[in-house]
C-alpha cells in the first residue's frame, strides 16, 4: 500500500491537488475504476486519506507523517538504537492554528544569534498579543521587520539578535502582526 500512497503523495506535491479517478488509473497502472475505488478504500481504512460523502478524497491523518525512530545524543556518543516510537505530522508539530498561520522567507541577518539565518523559512501565527521575549513580525514606523519584542517597565522596543545592531524604538507607531512559532532550514 505504501507504493500507492507514495505515488499519490508525489502527485499531490507536484500538482497541489488530489488526482481524479482517471488520473489515479494512469498513476497506478490500473485498467478499471473499480481497482481505483478498492485502493482508495484501503488508503481510507489506513487513515492515509479521507473521503467525503461526494466521493472526493483529501489528505488524512497519516498524510505527510514522518516516523519518529528515537533519540540522538548531541553530547557524548551513546549506543544507537532504532525503535519506531510513533509517527509525527510536521504540520501538526509546527503549525498551531492552521487558519492563522503562514510562512515567510527570512532576509537579512538581524536574528542570526537566535539561530534564524537569511534564507530560512519562519512559520508565524497572526496575532498582536506578544509577550516579552517573543520573536515577532512587526510594522514599525512604516517598515516591516522581525525582532525580539521587549517590554521593559512599559517601554516597548524591538531588539535584534545580532550584537552589531541596535535596539529599535518606535518613533510613531508599532504594530505586531504575527509571532514566530518555528524556523525551517533545509540543508
C-alpha positions, 0 to 999 in steps of 0.5 A: 500500500505504501507504493500507492500512497507514495505515488499519490503523495508525489502527485499531490506535491507536484500538482497541489491537488488530489488526482481524479479517478482517471488520473489515479488509473494512469498513476497506478497502472490500473485498467478499471475504476473499480481497482481505483475505488478498492485502493482508495478504500484501503488508503481510507481504512489506513487513515492515509486519506479521507473521503467525503460523502461526494466521493472526493478524497483529501489528505488524512491523518497519516498524510505527510507523517514522518516516523519518529525512530528515537533519540540522538545524543548531541553530547557524548556518543551513546549506543544507537538504537532504532525503535519506531516510537510513533509517527509525527505530522510536521504540520501538526508539530509546527503549525498551531492554528492552521487558519492563522498561520503562514510562512515567510522567507527570512532576509537579512541577518538581524536574528542570526544569534537566535539561530534564524539565518537569511534564507530560512523559512519562519512559520508565524501565527497572526496575532498582536498579543506578544509577550516579552521575549517573543520573536515577532513580525512587526510594522514599525514606523512604516517598515516591516521587520522581525525582532525580539519584542521587549517590554521593559517597565512599559517601554516597548522596543524591538531588539535584534539578535545580532550584537552589531545592531541596535535596539529599535524604538518606535518613533510613531507607531508599532504594530505586531502582526504575527509571532514566530512559532518555528524556523525551517532550514533545509540543508 
